């Protein structure tokens, strides 16, 4: 598995973990905080690039109105309902 592929999987795993814990939206900083706490920090731009990769794979969706990221099945909810953070 390539480094890029491992990084994408790690970022997605953290995103899934955050949503499983009740988050309704995420930002790159949320993922950075978890990765740092786990001893595997990435740069903000690296995480942001992974968000774009995940969006291209339809695993994550950006809500421009709130500047947050949601899982595709939550993207149809209104901005406030989708991200009560």
Secondary structure as the mmCIF struct_conf table of DSSP 4:
data_model
#
loop_
_struct_conf.conf_type_id
_struct_conf.id
_struct_conf.beg_label_comp_id
_struct_conf.beg_label_asym_id
_struct_conf.beg_label_seq_id
_struct_conf.end_label_comp_id
_struct_conf.end_label_asym_id
_struct_conf.end_label_seq_id
HELX_RH_AL_P HELX_RH_AL_P1 UNK A 3 UNK A 20
TURN_TY1_P TURN_TY1_P1 UNK A 21 UNK A 22
BEND BEND1 UNK A 24 UNK A 24
STRN STRN1 UNK A 26 UNK A 26
HELX_RH_AL_P HELX_RH_AL_P2 UNK A 28 UNK A 37
TURN_TY1_P TURN_TY1_P2 UNK A 38 UNK A 39
HELX_RH_AL_P HELX_RH_AL_P3 UNK A 44 UNK A 56
TURN_TY1_P TURN_TY1_P3 UNK A 57 UNK A 58
BEND BEND2 UNK A 59 UNK A 59
STRN STRN2 UNK A 61 UNK A 63
TURN_TY1_P TURN_TY1_P4 UNK A 64 UNK A 67
STRN STRN3 UNK A 68 UNK A 70
HELX_RH_3T_P HELX_RH_3T_P1 UNK A 72 UNK A 74
TURN_TY1_P TURN_TY1_P5 UNK A 75 UNK A 76
BEND BEND3 UNK A 77 UNK A 77
HELX_RH_AL_P HELX_RH_AL_P4 UNK A 79 UNK A 82
#
